Amino acid sequence: MPDRKRLSAAAIRQTMYAALRRNLGSAGFAEVETPLLVPAPGMEPYITACEVEFHPETDVGSPRTLYLHTSPEYAMKRLLADGMGPIFQICKVFRNGEVSPAHNPEFTLLEFYRPHADYARIMEDLEDALAEVDPDLVEVTSTGDVVNLMLPNGIRCVLNTQRPVHQVWMAVKDQAWHFSWDAAAGRWIDDRGRGIELMAKLHEIVQQFAGLDVAF
């Protein structure tokens, strides 16, 4: 017998992908594809890559350890350095050891870059992309520096840019996080030293409360 729950989830996933591609494409983003198997892991100290032992069956190359990418960030930034952009990618990523009821070591990630834009413009891109996915499932509104995500069951996630201290604050239910820009990592990281990244946490929240398995 067909598993109707899985079929429904697959249909929602494809609808979501189509909406994201439609929205980002209309906004001038080009979709790119970069390798999943890379010669070196990322330099994030709080993320562990999955190792893959490569054994060539011909005389080309030599045995060595490769890695499943933890994100397409570095490959995409090389494309940006070559003059591409705006660009986006929807791909599988792998993070060894990261598992919880709402977190899988293999998951789907949306990564996008708009060159020469500030964080406010990037937040607008994210708002537009989420609104396009399913306006009935995740309602996104913004006022000034505040972005509200209305999730099912009346749950609200609030993102608030704090310009004087150069932070982004996020809150949902009785939890709150403060994120500061880490120039070396190129990411917003929580200021309590826990290694929590803004977009990864947003992914976890949307997945937990809206059932969407996608990271931004």
BELUR-V917032 format. One record per residue. RES is the residue in three letters. SS is DSSP state (H for helix, E for strand, C for the rest). PHI is phi in degrees with one decimal (* if undefined). NEAR is the number of other ideal C-beta (glycine too) atoms within 8 Angstrom. Layout:
[[RES/SS/PHI/NEAR] [RES/SS/PHI/NEAR]]
//
This chain:
[[MET/C/*/2] [PRO/C/-63.1/4] [ASP/C/-85.9/6] [ARG/H/-63.8/6] [LYS/H/-65.0/6] [ARG/H/-68.7/7] [LEU/H/-63.8/9] [SER/H/-65.1/8] [ALA/H/-63.0/9] [ALA/H/-65.1/8] [ALA/H/-66.1/8] [ILE/H/-63.1/11] [ARG/H/-60.7/10] [GLN/H/-66.2/8] [THR/H/-62.7/9] [MET/H/-64.5/12] [TYR/H/-59.6/9] [ALA/H/-61.7/8] [ALA/H/-66.3/11] [LEU/H/-63.8/14] [ARG/H/-64.7/10] [ARG/H/-64.9/9] [ASN/H/-65.7/11] [LEU/H/-68.5/13] [GLY/H/-62.6/9] [SER/H/-68.8/6] [ALA/C/-88.0/9] [GLY/C/94.8/5] [PHE/C/-83.7/11] [ALA/E/-99.9/8] [GLU/E/-80.6/11] [VAL/C/-124.6/10] [GLU/C/-137.0/5] [THR/C/-121.7/11] [PRO/C/-63.2/6] [LEU/C/-82.8/9] [LEU/E/-98.1/8] [VAL/E/-126.8/12] [PRO/C/-76.4/5] [ALA/C/-144.9/4] [PRO/C/-74.5/9] [GLY/C/-69.0/10] [MET/C/-95.4/5] [GLU/C/-68.9/8] [PRO/C/-68.9/5] [TYR/C/-100.0/4] [ILE/C/-124.3/10] [THR/C/-107.8/7] [ALA/C/-83.4/13] [CYS/E/-86.2/10] [GLU/E/-87.1/8] [VAL/E/-133.1/9] [GLU/E/-84.3/7] [PHE/E/-96.9/9] [HIS/C/-128.6/5] [PRO/C/-63.5/9] [GLU/C/-96.6/3] [THR/C/-127.3/5] [ASP/C/-86.8/3] [VAL/C/-94.8/4] [GLY/C/83.6/6] [SER/C/-141.3/4] [PRO/C/-60.0/6] [ARG/E/-164.6/7] [THR/E/-91.2/7] [LEU/E/-114.1/11] [TYR/E/-138.0/13] [LEU/E/-77.3/12] [HIS/C/-65.6/16] [THR/C/-85.3/11] [SER/C/-168.5/8] [PRO/C/-86.5/12] [GLU/H/-53.8/9] [TYR/H/-65.9/8] [ALA/H/-64.0/11] [MET/H/-70.2/14] [LYS/H/-70.1/10] [ARG/H/-66.6/8] [LEU/H/-64.8/12] [LEU/H/-62.3/12] [ALA/H/-65.7/6] [ASP/C/-83.2/6] [GLY/C/107.6/5] [MET/C/-79.1/8] [GLY/C/130.4/10] [PRO/C/-66.7/11] [ILE/E/-138.1/14] [PHE/E/-147.0/14] [GLN/E/-149.7/14] [ILE/E/-114.7/10] [CYS/E/-152.0/11] [LYS/E/-80.1/8] [VAL/E/-131.1/14] [PHE/E/-135.3/12] [ARG/C/-135.3/11] [ASN/C/-68.1/9] [GLY/C/93.1/6] [GLU/C/-84.3/9] [VAL/C/-150.3/6] [SER/E/-163.4/5] [PRO/C/-57.0/3] [ALA/C/-120.6/6] [HIS/E/-146.5/10] [ASN/C/-116.4/7] [PRO/C/-66.1/11] [GLU/E/-116.7/6] [PHE/E/-148.6/11] [THR/E/-94.9/11] [LEU/E/-122.7/14] [LEU/E/-101.8/12] [GLU/E/-120.3/11] [PHE/E/-142.6/12] [TYR/E/-138.1/11] [ARG/C/-122.3/11] [PRO/C/-60.7/7] [HIS/C/63.8/3] [ALA/C/-111.5/7] [ASP/C/-87.0/5] [TYR/H/-64.5/8] [ALA/H/-64.7/8] [ARG/H/-68.0/9] [ILE/H/-64.5/10] [MET/H/-63.8/12] [GLU/H/-64.9/9] [ASP/H/-60.0/13] [LEU/H/-64.2/10] [GLU/H/-59.0/11] [ASP/H/-62.8/10] [ALA/H/-65.7/14] [LEU/H/-65.3/12] [ALA/H/-64.6/10] [GLU/H/-74.2/10] [VAL/H/-59.0/11] [ASP/C/-166.2/9] [PRO/C/-61.2/7] [ASP/C/-84.1/4] [LEU/C/-92.9/8] [VAL/C/-129.0/14] [GLU/E/-96.1/8] [VAL/E/-116.7/11] [THR/E/-133.3/7] [SER/E/-142.7/10] [THR/E/-140.1/5] [GLY/C/62.1/4] [ASP/C/-95.2/7] [VAL/E/-113.7/10] [VAL/E/-114.9/12] [ASN/E/-111.1/11] [LEU/E/-108.6/13] [MET/E/-91.0/10] [LEU/C/-98.8/12] [PRO/H/-55.1/8] [ASN/H/64.9/5] [GLY/H/74.4/5] [ILE/C/-79.6/10] [ARG/E/-117.7/9] [CYS/E/-109.9/14] [VAL/E/-117.0/12] [LEU/E/-113.5/12] [ASN/E/-134.2/11] [THR/E/-81.4/12] [GLN/E/-107.2/11] [ARG/H/-61.0/6] [PRO/H/-59.6/4] [VAL/H/-108.1/5] [HIS/C/55.3/7] [GLN/E/-132.4/10] [VAL/E/-118.8/12] [TRP/E/-102.8/13] [MET/E/-134.5/14] [ALA/E/-142.9/10] [VAL/E/-147.4/10] [LYS/C/52.8/5] [ASP/C/-102.6/2] [GLN/E/-116.2/6] [ALA/E/-148.0/6] [TRP/E/-138.2/11] [HIS/E/-116.6/11] [PHE/E/-115.5/15] [SER/E/-113.6/10] [TRP/E/-75.2/8] [ASP/E/-100.3/9] [ALA/C/-63.5/5] [ALA/C/-66.7/4] [ALA/C/-86.9/8] [GLY/C/69.4/7] [ARG/E/-144.3/9] [TRP/E/-88.8/10] [ILE/E/-117.8/12] [ASP/E/-64.0/14] [ASP/C/-88.0/8] [ARG/C/-104.8/6] [GLY/C/72.2/5] [ARG/C/-93.9/5] [GLY/C/75.4/10] [ILE/C/-78.1/11] [GLU/E/-104.1/11] [LEU/H/-54.6/14] [MET/H/-67.6/10] [ALA/H/-65.4/9] [LYS/H/-68.3/12] [LEU/H/-61.7/13] [HIS/H/-56.7/13] [GLU/H/-62.4/10] [ILE/H/-67.0/11] [VAL/H/-64.3/15] [GLN/H/-65.1/13] [GLN/H/-68.0/7] [PHE/H/-99.7/12] [ALA/H/-116.4/10] [GLY/C/75.9/8] [LEU/C/-98.3/11] [ASP/C/-93.3/8] [VAL/C/-147.0/11] [ALA/E/-113.0/11] [PHE/C/-120.9/9]]
//
